[in-house]
Amino acid sequence: MSRTTRRSAFAAATVALALTTAACSSSDSGSSADATTSASSSASGSSAFLPQHKGGTLKLVAHAAAGSLDPQVNYTLQYWQLYQSMYDGLLSFKKVGGQESFTVVPDLAAAMPKVTNGGKTYTFTLRKGISFSNGKALTTDDVVASFQRIFKVSSPTAGTFYNGIVGATACLKTPASCTLKGGVTGDTKANTVTINLTAPDSEFPYKLAVPHASIVPKDSPTKDAGTKPLPTTGPYMAASYDPNRALKLVRNPHFKEWSREAEPQGYPDQIDYTFGQTVESEVTAVENGQADWMFDPPPADRLNEIGTKYTSQAHVNPLTAFWYATLNVNSAPFNNKLARQAINYAVDRSAVVRLYGGTNLASPACTILPPGFPGHVDSCDYTKGGGTTWKAADLAKAKALVKQSGTAGQAVGIVVQDDDVNKSIGQYLQSLLTQLGYKATLKPLSANIQFTYIQNTKNKVQLALTSWYQDYPAASDFLNVLLSCAAFHPGSDSSINISGFCDKGIDAKMQAALKTAQTDPTAANKQWGAIDQSIMQQSPVVPLINPKIIDFTSKRLGNYQFSKQFYMLVGQTWVK
């Protein structure tokens, strides 16, 4: 995901060390009351529901909303985090903290699917007795219609996650008439749903567990629902949504816990998410107990007090993610490979680390796949002198490449989010491009619209600052999703291949790696590592940093759990 981009970051290296040293780990409770119980719950993620903590209103704050509330359209961490307690798919990632959060479990399906036909046919039996928040019972027709809807609403991952379903090719060509004939069928009498693939897909269970595969009522609109909430199956539903002001979640009166692993009942009676505050005011609100959690990173001038006065309320966690700059390969000056390579040589990743918050909160990135992620290979072609790790920028080589490309003097617009950290990195990039001889301008946009804006080719974005955090633990979720031909949709707000990069030869290697993964994941990861390096030679993106994340929570918030898949489990926190 990139989820508004998934999350902004810090600034201020001078106090980052104090914060990181003092902050709680992801297994700490962050609660001043009943800390022993909370820590135990965080560690196991499977403890029984504690009714004494049920109730109250959880108060969340953010500088901006994250756009559409439609789970099959929205591609931001900000709302994917919420969807875990709202929408369900046939399968789900386990709602626990730690490494187990990458485990896929049955959700609306009563059990893991029966896989036949050489890995191409998945048969699910639905659970009985599940209803949507509007009172209508879940049926196989809802499931079939929901998969068709993925294509009808042009979901951002329709062409990458679900294009292997039989009938998907026709649906991608003419979304409005999508039927997925022969691809997804329901048997009302047997209460089963069968999904047929054109080829085996070892990652298909992961793809069924993310929000784009959420099951919604069959009569849901076949276009982006926008600010109009769709009925949910999980413990919470949206009572109201105004992207300029607030999102209010309340209990789904028809929810009954069917699987604690997949969809545990929530603790708060209500979740109020307020938008439009400054980041300074967010910090103050959390410190004063007026808010329980803030989405945005604290500003530089507040990190020291958080790291010293509010130690138990700061939770720092490493992420499998990268921040990067996109270079539009179909528009001048970056339709010239030499100009793209020049930017990669010129960017001082260490400077970006400092702007983000220092070495305790980020590290320089040289590859698309993050360290510790499947397929990652230590490689750094664009550092001075080359090698396996980042050392320094090579400005002289960058200037020589710009001169050789003949692109000096051309105008370049840089589109960033309008928070302080994104803007500061944007200003650095603007200064750097000016040094290289370009006429660079900075274009800050609200986080509520920036991510969709930079995806649409109609906006002619040349360079954008964004980020990517794994949807699920597989190399293809970075390389295939972000930089395959299938992920590029000109004129669409859902074109996640923002650079517009399409290399048929590399695409073929991606398909080969996906096929290899069906029988030999280790060999496939070696292929993905080589693909990563091949893409970097073409330089459609500039990897900048691999980040960590901080959750700053109120003193009263308990049962803090950090899912590696979807981050803080909002519905599992308690405020009572």
C-alpha positions as CSV (number, residue, x, y, z in Angstrom):
1,M,0.0,0.0,0.0
2,S,0.9,3.6,0.0
3,R,-1.4,4.8,2.3
4,T,-1.8,8.5,2.2
5,T,1.4,7.7,1.5
6,R,1.1,4.9,4.0
7,R,2.5,7.2,6.6
8,S,4.5,10.4,6.9
9,A,7.6,10.6,9.0
10,F,9.8,12.6,11.4
11,A,12.1,15.4,11.2
12,A,14.9,16.2,13.7
13,A,17.9,13.9,14.2
14,T,19.0,15.8,17.2
15,V,16.3,14.2,19.4
16,A,15.6,11.0,17.6
17,L,18.1,9.0,19.6
18,A,16.4,10.0,22.9
19,L,13.0,9.1,21.6
20,T,14.1,5.7,20.2
21,T,16.0,4.8,23.3
22,A,13.2,5.6,25.6
23,A,10.3,4.4,23.6
24,C,8.4,1.2,24.3
25,S,8.7,-1.8,22.0
26,S,5.8,-3.0,20.0
27,S,4.9,-5.5,22.7
28,D,4.5,-2.9,25.5
29,S,1.1,-2.0,26.5
30,G,1.4,1.8,26.7
31,S,-1.2,1.8,29.3
32,S,-0.8,3.1,32.8
33,A,-3.5,0.8,34.1
34,D,-3.5,-3.0,33.9
35,A,-0.2,-3.0,32.1
36,T,0.5,-6.7,32.8
37,T,-2.6,-7.8,31.2
38,S,-2.1,-5.5,28.2
39,A,1.5,-6.6,27.6
40,S,0.4,-10.2,27.7
41,S,-2.3,-9.6,25.2
42,S,0.0,-7.7,22.9
43,A,2.5,-10.6,23.0
44,S,0.1,-13.4,22.2
45,G,-2.7,-11.5,20.4
46,S,-5.0,-14.4,21.2
47,S,-6.1,-13.7,24.7
48,A,-9.8,-13.9,25.6
49,F,-11.9,-10.8,25.3
50,L,-11.8,-8.8,28.6
51,P,-15.3,-7.3,29.1
52,Q,-14.2,-4.9,31.8
53,H,-12.4,-2.9,29.1
54,K,-15.4,-2.7,26.7
55,G,-16.9,0.7,26.1
56,G,-15.9,4.3,25.8
57,T,-14.9,6.4,22.8
58,L,-11.5,6.0,21.1
59,K,-10.3,9.4,19.8
60,L,-8.0,9.4,16.8
61,V,-6.6,12.5,15.1
62,A,-4.9,13.2,11.7
63,H,-4.0,16.3,9.7
64,A,-6.0,15.0,6.7
65,A,-8.4,12.3,5.7
66,A,-7.4,9.6,3.2
67,G,-10.0,10.1,0.5
68,S,-12.6,7.5,-0.5
69,L,-14.0,5.2,2.2
70,D,-14.6,2.5,-0.4
71,P,-12.6,-0.6,0.7
72,Q,-12.2,-1.9,-2.8
73,V,-10.9,1.5,-4.0
74,N,-8.9,3.1,-1.1
75,Y,-5.2,2.2,-1.1
76,T,-4.0,3.9,2.0
77,L,-2.7,2.6,5.3
78,Q,-4.7,5.2,7.1
79,Y,-8.0,3.5,6.1
80,W,-6.7,-0.1,5.6
81,Q,-5.8,0.1,9.3
82,L,-9.5,0.9,10.1
83,Y,-10.9,-1.7,7.6
84,Q,-9.5,-4.5,9.8
85,S,-12.4,-3.9,12.2
86,M,-14.9,-3.0,9.5
87,Y,-14.7,-5.2,6.4
88,D,-14.0,-8.8,5.8
89,G,-12.8,-11.0,3.0
90,L,-13.0,-14.8,2.5
91,L,-9.6,-14.9,4.2
92,S,-7.9,-12.5,6.5
93,F,-4.6,-11.8,8.1
94,K,-4.5,-12.8,11.7
95,K,-5.4,-9.9,14.0
96,V,-2.5,-10.2,16.4
97,G,0.8,-8.4,17.1
98,G,4.2,-9.6,15.8
99,Q,5.3,-12.0,13.1
100,E,2.0,-14.0,13.4
101,S,0.2,-11.0,11.8
102,F,1.5,-12.2,8.4
103,T,-0.5,-15.5,8.9
104,V,-3.6,-15.9,6.7
105,V,-6.7,-17.5,8.4
106,P,-10.3,-18.2,7.3
107,D,-12.6,-15.1,7.8
108,L,-16.0,-15.2,6.0
109,A,-15.0,-18.6,4.9
110,A,-15.5,-21.4,7.5
111,A,-12.1,-22.9,6.7
112,M,-9.1,-22.5,4.4
113,P,-10.1,-23.3,0.8
114,K,-10.0,-26.7,-0.8
115,V,-7.4,-26.3,-3.6
116,T,-7.8,-28.6,-6.6
117,N,-7.1,-28.6,-10.4
118,G,-3.3,-28.3,-9.9
119,G,-3.7,-25.2,-7.8
120,K,-6.0,-23.4,-10.1
121,T,-9.4,-24.0,-8.3
122,Y,-10.2,-22.7,-4.8
123,T,-13.5,-23.7,-3.2
124,F,-14.7,-21.9,-0.1
125,T,-17.6,-22.8,2.2
126,L,-19.1,-19.6,3.8
127,R,-19.8,-19.3,7.4
128,K,-23.5,-19.3,8.3
129,G,-25.3,-16.6,10.3
130,I,-23.2,-13.6,9.2
131,S,-25.1,-10.4,8.4
132,F,-24.1,-7.0,7.0
133,S,-24.5,-3.9,9.2
134,N,-27.7,-3.1,7.3
135,G,-29.2,-6.4,8.6
136,K,-29.0,-8.3,5.3
137,A,-27.6,-11.8,5.5
138,L,-24.3,-12.6,3.8
139,T,-24.9,-14.9,0.7
140,T,-22.8,-16.4,-2.0
141,D,-24.3,-13.8,-4.4
142,D,-22.7,-11.1,-2.4
143,V,-19.3,-12.8,-2.8
144,V,-19.7,-13.2,-6.5
145,A,-20.8,-9.6,-7.0
146,S,-18.0,-8.3,-4.8
147,F,-15.3,-9.9,-7.1
148,Q,-17.0,-8.5,-10.1
149,R,-17.1,-5.2,-8.4
150,I,-13.3,-5.2,-8.0
151,F,-13.1,-4.7,-11.8
152,K,-16.2,-2.5,-12.2
153,V,-14.8,0.1,-9.8
154,S,-11.3,-0.3,-11.4
155,S,-9.7,-1.2,-8.1
156,P,-6.0,-0.3,-8.0
157,T,-5.0,-3.9,-7.9
158,A,-7.5,-5.4,-10.3
159,G,-4.8,-5.8,-12.9
160,T,-2.1,-7.1,-10.6
161,F,-3.8,-9.1,-7.8
162,Y,-6.9,-10.4,-9.4
163,N,-6.0,-10.6,-13.1
164,G,-5.3,-14.3,-12.8
165,I,-9.0,-15.1,-12.2
166,V,-10.7,-16.7,-15.2
167,G,-12.6,-13.9,-17.0
168,A,-10.5,-11.1,-15.6
169,T,-8.9,-10.2,-19.0
170,A,-12.4,-9.3,-20.4
171,C,-13.2,-7.4,-17.2
172,L,-10.1,-5.3,-17.4
173,K,-10.9,-4.4,-21.0
174,T,-14.6,-3.6,-20.3
175,P,-15.1,-3.2,-16.6
176,A,-18.7,-2.1,-16.7
177,S,-19.8,-5.5,-18.2
178,C,-17.6,-7.7,-15.9
179,T,-19.1,-11.1,-15.1
180,L,-16.0,-13.1,-14.4
181,K,-17.8,-15.9,-16.3
182,G,-16.2,-19.2,-15.2
183,G,-14.0,-17.4,-12.8
184,V,-16.1,-16.9,-9.7
185,T,-19.3,-18.9,-9.1
186,G,-21.6,-19.4,-6.1
187,D,-23.6,-22.4,-5.1
188,T,-26.4,-21.1,-2.9
189,K,-27.6,-24.6,-1.8
190,A,-24.1,-25.8,-0.8
191,N,-23.2,-22.3,0.5
192,T,-19.9,-22.5,-1.4
193,V,-18.0,-20.1,-3.7
194,T,-15.5,-21.4,-6.3
195,I,-12.8,-19.3,-7.8
196,N,-11.0,-20.6,-10.9
197,L,-7.6,-19.2,-11.9
198,T,-5.9,-19.3,-15.3
199,A,-2.7,-20.5,-13.6
200,P,-1.6,-21.5,-10.1
201,D,-0.8,-18.5,-7.9
202,S,1.1,-19.1,-4.6
203,E,0.2,-15.6,-3.4
204,F,-3.5,-15.8,-4.0
205,P,-4.4,-16.4,-0.3
206,Y,-2.6,-13.2,0.5
207,K,-4.5,-11.3,-2.2
208,L,-7.8,-12.5,-0.8
209,A,-6.9,-11.2,2.7
210,V,-6.4,-7.5,1.8
211,P,-9.2,-5.0,1.8
212,H,-9.5,-4.8,-2.0
213,A,-11.1,-8.3,-1.7
214,S,-13.6,-7.2,0.9
215,I,-17.1,-8.6,0.5
216,V,-19.8,-6.0,0.3
217,P,-23.5,-6.3,-0.4
218,K,-24.4,-7.3,-4.0
219,D,-26.4,-4.1,-4.5
220,S,-23.4,-1.9,-3.7
221,P,-22.8,0.8,-6.4
222,T,-20.6,-0.2,-9.3
223,K,-18.5,3.0,-8.9
224,D,-16.4,4.4,-6.2
225,A,-18.7,4.9,-3.2
226,G,-16.6,7.9,-2.1
227,T,-17.8,9.4,1.1
228,K,-20.9,7.2,1.3
229,P,-20.1,4.2,3.6
230,L,-20.8,0.7,2.4
231,P,-22.3,-1.8,4.9
232,T,-19.8,-3.8,6.8
233,T,-19.6,-7.3,8.3
234,G,-17.0,-6.5,11.0
235,P,-17.5,-5.1,14.6
236,Y,-17.7,-1.5,13.4
237,M,-19.5,0.5,10.7
238,A,-19.2,4.1,9.6
239,A,-22.0,6.3,11.0
240,S,-20.8,9.4,9.1
241,Y,-17.9,10.7,7.1
242,D,-16.9,14.1,6.0
243,P,-13.3,14.2,4.7
244,N,-12.9,17.8,5.7
245,R,-14.0,17.2,9.3
246,A,-14.4,13.7,10.8
247,L,-15.1,10.0,10.4
248,K,-17.3,8.4,13.1
249,L,-17.4,4.6,13.6
250,V,-19.9,2.9,15.8
251,R,-20.7,-0.7,16.6
252,N,-22.2,-2.9,14.0
253,P,-25.4,-4.1,15.7
254,H,-25.5,-7.3,13.7
255,F,-21.9,-8.4,14.5
256,K,-21.2,-11.5,16.5
257,E,-17.6,-12.7,16.8
258,W,-17.2,-15.8,14.6
259,S,-13.4,-16.0,14.8
260,R,-11.1,-14.3,17.3
261,E,-8.2,-14.9,15.0
262,A,-9.8,-13.3,11.9
263,E,-12.2,-10.7,13.3
264,P,-12.2,-10.2,17.1
265,Q,-14.9,-8.1,18.7
266,G,-13.8,-4.5,19.4
267,Y,-13.3,-2.8,22.7
268,P,-14.4,0.9,22.1
269,D,-18.1,1.5,21.7
270,Q,-17.3,4.4,19.3
271,I,-14.2,5.5,17.3
272,D,-14.0,9.2,16.4
273,Y,-11.4,10.2,13.8
274,T,-11.0,14.0,13.6
275,F,-9.3,15.7,10.6
276,G,-7.9,19.1,10.0
277,Q,-5.7,19.7,13.0
278,T,-2.1,20.8,12.9
279,V,0.4,18.2,13.8
280,E,1.4,20.4,16.8
281,S,-2.1,20.4,18.1
282,E,-2.3,16.6,17.6
283,V,0.7,16.1,19.9
284,T,-0.8,18.4,22.5
285,A,-4.2,16.6,22.3
286,V,-2.6,13.2,22.9
287,E,-0.4,14.6,25.8
288,N,-3.5,16.1,27.4
289,G,-5.7,13.0,26.9
290,Q,-8.0,14.8,24.5
291,A,-6.9,12.3,21.8
292,D,-5.7,8.7,22.1
293,W,-3.6,8.4,19.0
294,M,-2.3,10.5,16.2
295,F,-1.7,9.3,12.6
296,D,0.9,11.9,11.7
297,P,4.5,11.9,13.0
298,P,5.2,14.4,15.8
299,P,7.1,17.5,14.6
300,A,10.8,18.1,15.3
301,D,10.2,20.4,18.3
302,R,8.1,17.9,20.2
303,L,10.2,14.7,19.9
304,N,12.4,15.5,22.9
305,E,9.5,16.0,25.3
306,I,7.8,12.8,24.0
307,G,11.0,10.8,24.4
308,T,11.6,12.1,28.0
309,K,8.2,12.9,29.5
310,Y,5.9,10.5,27.7
311,T,8.2,7.5,27.3
312,S,5.6,4.8,27.9
313,Q,3.3,6.3,25.4
314,A,5.7,6.1,22.4
315,H,5.9,2.9,20.4
316,V,8.6,2.6,17.7
317,N,8.5,-0.2,15.2
318,P,10.6,-1.1,12.1
319,L,8.8,-1.3,8.8
320,T,9.1,-3.3,5.6
321,A,8.8,-0.2,3.5
322,F,10.6,2.4,1.4
323,W,10.1,6.0,0.6
324,Y,11.0,6.9,-3.0
325,A,10.8,9.4,-5.8
326,T,8.9,8.5,-8.9
327,L,10.3,9.6,-12.3
328,N,7.9,9.8,-15.2
329,V,9.5,7.7,-17.9
330,N,7.0,8.9,-20.5
331,S,7.5,12.6,-20.1
332,A,10.6,14.9,-20.4
333,P,13.1,15.1,-19.0
334,F,12.8,11.6,-17.4
335,N,11.9,9.9,-20.6
336,N,15.7,9.9,-21.0
337,K,17.3,7.1,-19.0
338,L,20.5,9.1,-18.4
339,A,18.5,11.9,-16.7
340,R,16.8,9.3,-14.5
341,Q,20.2,7.7,-13.6
342,A,21.6,11.2,-12.9
343,I,18.9,11.8,-10.2
344,N,19.7,8.4,-8.6
345,Y,23.4,9.3,-8.4
346,A,22.7,12.9,-7.2
347,V,20.4,12.2,-4.3
348,D,22.1,12.1,-0.9
349,R,20.2,9.4,1.0
350,S,21.9,10.4,4.2
351,A,20.5,13.9,3.9
352,V,17.0,12.4,3.4
353,V,17.5,10.2,6.5
354,R,18.3,13.3,8.5
355,L,15.2,15.1,7.2
356,Y,13.1,12.1,8.2
357,G,14.4,12.0,11.7
358,G,17.8,10.5,11.8
359,T,19.5,7.1,11.7
360,N,17.4,5.7,14.5
361,L,14.2,6.2,12.5
362,A,15.4,5.5,9.0
363,S,18.2,4.1,6.9
364,P,19.4,4.9,3.3
365,A,17.7,2.8,0.6
366,C,19.4,1.6,-2.6
367,T,16.9,-1.0,-3.7
368,I,13.2,-1.3,-4.2
369,L,12.9,-4.4,-2.0
370,P,13.5,-3.5,1.7
371,P,16.2,-5.2,3.8
372,G,14.9,-8.3,5.5
373,F,12.2,-8.7,2.9
374,P,11.9,-11.7,0.5
375,G,14.1,-11.3,-2.5
376,H,16.2,-8.4,-1.1
377,V,19.8,-8.3,-2.2
378,D,22.3,-5.9,-0.7
379,S,23.2,-3.7,-3.8
380,C,23.8,0.0,-4.2
381,D,24.7,0.8,-7.8
382,Y,24.1,4.6,-7.4
383,T,26.4,5.2,-4.4
384,K,29.8,6.8,-5.0
385,G,32.1,4.1,-6.1
386,G,29.3,1.5,-6.2
387,G,29.1,-1.5,-3.9
388,T,26.5,-3.2,-1.7
389,T,25.7,-0.4,0.8
390,W,25.1,3.4,0.6
391,K,28.2,5.5,1.1
392,A,27.7,8.9,-0.6
393,A,26.1,10.7,-3.5
394,D,28.1,11.2,-6.7
395,L,27.1,14.7,-7.8
396,A,29.9,15.0,-10.4
397,K,28.8,11.9,-12.2
398,A,25.2,13.1,-12.0
399,K,26.0,16.4,-13.6
400,A,27.9,14.6,-16.4
401,L,24.9,12.4,-17.1
402,V,22.6,15.4,-17.2
403,K,24.9,17.1,-19.7
404,Q,25.1,13.9,-21.8
405,S,21.3,13.6,-21.8
406,G,20.8,17.1,-23.1
407,T,18.0,17.7,-20.7
408,A,19.6,20.6,-18.7
409,G,17.4,23.7,-18.4
410,Q,14.1,21.8,-18.7
411,A,11.3,22.4,-16.1
412,V,10.6,19.8,-13.5
413,G,7.6,19.8,-11.1
414,I,7.9,18.0,-7.8
415,V,4.6,16.9,-6.2
416,V,4.7,16.2,-2.5
417,Q,2.3,16.1,0.5
418,D,2.0,19.3,2.3
419,D,3.1,18.2,5.8
420,D,6.4,19.5,7.1
421,V,8.5,16.3,6.6
422,N,7.3,15.7,3.0
423,K,7.8,19.4,2.2
424,S,11.3,19.5,3.6
425,I,12.3,16.5,1.5
426,G,10.7,18.1,-1.5
427,Q,12.6,21.3,-0.9
428,Y,15.8,19.3,-0.8
429,L,15.0,17.6,-4.1
430,Q,14.1,21.0,-5.6
431,S,17.5,22.4,-4.5
432,L,19.3,19.3,-5.9
433,L,17.5,19.5,-9.3
434,T,18.4,23.2,-9.5
435,Q,22.0,22.3,-8.9
436,L,21.8,19.8,-11.7
437,G,20.6,22.5,-14.1
438,Y,16.9,22.0,-14.1
439,K,14.2,24.6,-13.5
440,A,12.6,22.9,-10.5
441,T,9.3,23.9,-8.7
442,L,7.7,22.4,-5.7
443,K,4.0,21.5,-5.7
444,P,2.7,20.6,-2.2
445,L,-0.7,19.0,-2.0
446,S,-3.0,17.8,0.8
447,A,-2.4,14.2,1.8
448,N,-6.1,13.7,1.1
449,I,-5.6,14.0,-2.6
450,Q,-1.8,13.8,-3.3
451,F,-1.7,10.0,-3.8
452,T,-4.5,9.8,-6.3
453,Y,-3.3,13.0,-8.0
454,I,0.2,11.6,-8.7
455,Q,-1.2,8.4,-10.2
456,N,-3.2,10.1,-12.9
457,T,-1.3,10.7,-16.1
458,K,-3.7,13.6,-16.9
459,N,-1.9,15.6,-14.2
460,K,1.4,15.2,-16.0
461,V,3.4,14.6,-12.8
462,Q,7.1,14.5,-13.6
463,L,8.5,13.7,-10.2
464,A,6.6,12.8,-7.0
465,L,7.6,11.9,-3.5
466,T,5.7,8.9,-2.2
467,S,6.2,5.6,-0.2
468,W,5.3,2.0,-0.3
469,Y,4.7,-0.4,2.6
470,Q,4.0,-4.1,1.9
471,D,0.5,-5.4,1.3
472,Y,1.7,-8.8,2.1
473,P,5.2,-10.4,2.5
474,A,6.1,-11.2,-1.1
475,A,8.6,-9.5,-3.4
476,S,6.0,-9.2,-6.2
477,D,4.0,-6.9,-3.9
478,F,6.7,-4.2,-4.5
479,L,8.0,-5.0,-8.0
480,N,5.0,-6.4,-9.8
481,V,2.5,-4.1,-8.2
482,L,4.5,-0.9,-8.5
483,L,6.4,-1.4,-11.8
484,S,4.7,-3.9,-14.1
485,C,3.0,-3.0,-17.3
486,A,-0.3,-4.3,-15.8
487,A,-0.1,-1.7,-13.0
488,F,0.0,1.3,-15.4
489,H,-3.5,2.7,-16.3
490,P,-3.2,6.0,-18.1
491,G,-5.9,8.6,-17.2
492,S,-6.8,6.7,-13.9
493,D,-6.6,7.8,-10.3
494,S,-5.7,4.1,-9.6
495,S,-2.5,3.8,-11.6
496,I,-0.2,2.6,-8.9
497,N,2.7,2.4,-11.4
498,I,3.2,6.2,-11.0
499,S,6.4,6.2,-13.1
500,G,4.6,4.7,-16.1
501,F,7.4,2.1,-16.4
502,C,6.7,-0.8,-18.7
503,D,9.5,-3.0,-19.9
504,K,8.3,-6.1,-21.7
505,G,11.5,-8.0,-21.0
506,I,11.4,-7.3,-17.3
507,D,7.7,-8.1,-17.3
508,A,8.4,-11.5,-18.7
509,K,10.9,-12.1,-15.9
510,M,8.3,-11.1,-13.3
511,Q,5.9,-13.6,-14.7
512,A,8.6,-16.3,-14.7
513,A,9.3,-15.5,-11.0
514,L,5.7,-15.8,-10.1
515,K,5.5,-19.2,-11.8
516,T,8.7,-20.3,-10.0
517,A,7.2,-19.3,-6.7
518,Q,4.5,-22.0,-7.1
519,T,7.1,-24.8,-6.5
520,D,10.3,-23.1,-5.4
521,P,9.9,-19.9,-3.3
522,T,13.7,-19.7,-2.6
523,A,14.6,-19.8,-6.3
524,A,11.8,-17.3,-7.0
525,N,13.2,-14.9,-4.5
526,K,16.6,-15.0,-6.2
527,Q,14.8,-14.1,-9.5
528,W,13.1,-11.2,-7.8
529,G,16.4,-9.9,-6.4
530,A,17.8,-9.9,-10.0
531,I,14.6,-8.2,-11.2
532,D,15.0,-5.5,-8.6
533,Q,18.5,-4.8,-9.9
534,S,17.4,-4.8,-13.5
535,I,14.7,-2.2,-12.8
536,M,17.2,0.0,-10.9
537,Q,19.4,0.0,-14.0
538,Q,16.5,1.6,-15.8
539,S,16.0,3.9,-12.9
540,P,12.2,4.7,-13.0
541,V,12.3,5.4,-9.3
542,V,14.8,6.7,-6.7
543,P,14.8,4.7,-3.5
544,L,15.4,7.1,-0.6
545,I,14.9,5.5,2.8
546,N,13.6,2.5,4.7
547,P,11.6,3.9,7.7
548,K,10.4,3.0,11.1
549,I,7.1,4.2,12.6
550,I,6.1,5.7,15.9
551,D,2.7,5.4,17.5
552,F,2.2,8.1,20.1
553,T,-0.8,7.2,22.3
554,S,-2.6,8.6,25.3
555,K,-2.0,7.5,28.8
556,R,-5.4,5.9,29.1
557,L,-5.0,3.8,25.9
558,G,-4.3,0.1,26.7
559,N,-3.8,-3.2,24.9
560,Y,-1.5,-1.6,22.2
561,Q,-0.7,-4.3,19.6
562,F,1.4,-3.7,16.5
563,S,0.5,-5.9,13.5
564,K,3.4,-6.1,11.0
565,Q,0.7,-6.3,8.4
566,F,-1.6,-3.4,9.3
567,Y,0.1,-1.7,12.2
568,M,-1.7,-0.7,15.4
569,L,-4.8,-2.8,15.8
570,V,-7.3,0.0,16.3
571,G,-10.3,-2.0,17.4
572,Q,-8.3,-4.0,19.9
573,T,-7.1,-1.0,21.9
574,W,-9.1,0.0,25.0
575,V,-9.8,3.3,26.6
576,K,-11.8,2.0,29.6
